[in-house]
Amino acid sequence: PGPRGVRLQNADSLIEKGIAPAGWQFDPQDWWLEEHGLIMSQPGDLPRTKLDANKKMVPSKRYVVTGDREVTSVLTVFQNGEWSLGKGTLYDVTHLPCRSARYTGCSVENANRKDFPVKP
């Protein structure tokens, strides 16, 4: 989340205003929290198509992904939402220290600030 995240100690202001300093809309019924206690913007869908050099639609889009260890791979996302990795596993291309969770139907005010950062 970097500078886009809002620290739990600033949750009251986020709830009151409904908009984070970075400009994203906060939904108190559907929100994300990462391992350092930062409330995050909701992730969007990855684009699933692209235009080729001839301006024709290609039914998938590719991304270079890595867990910053041994494997770098190509993630292909198809129009129907399916995906595949060129090599390796999801574990190989995940940055392991990063953890986040989506919360629905509960208040950010119930998050215990003492629980953050989450210990690995």
PyMOL commands that set and color helices and strands:
alter all, ss='L'
color gray80, all
select helices_A, chain A and resi 2-4+8-17+108-110+113-115
alter helices_A, ss='H'
color red, helices_A
select strands_A, chain A and resi 6-7+30-34+38-40+50-51+57-58+60-66+72-78+83-85+100-104
alter strands_A, ss='S'
color yellow, strands_A
deselect
rebuild
show_as cartoon
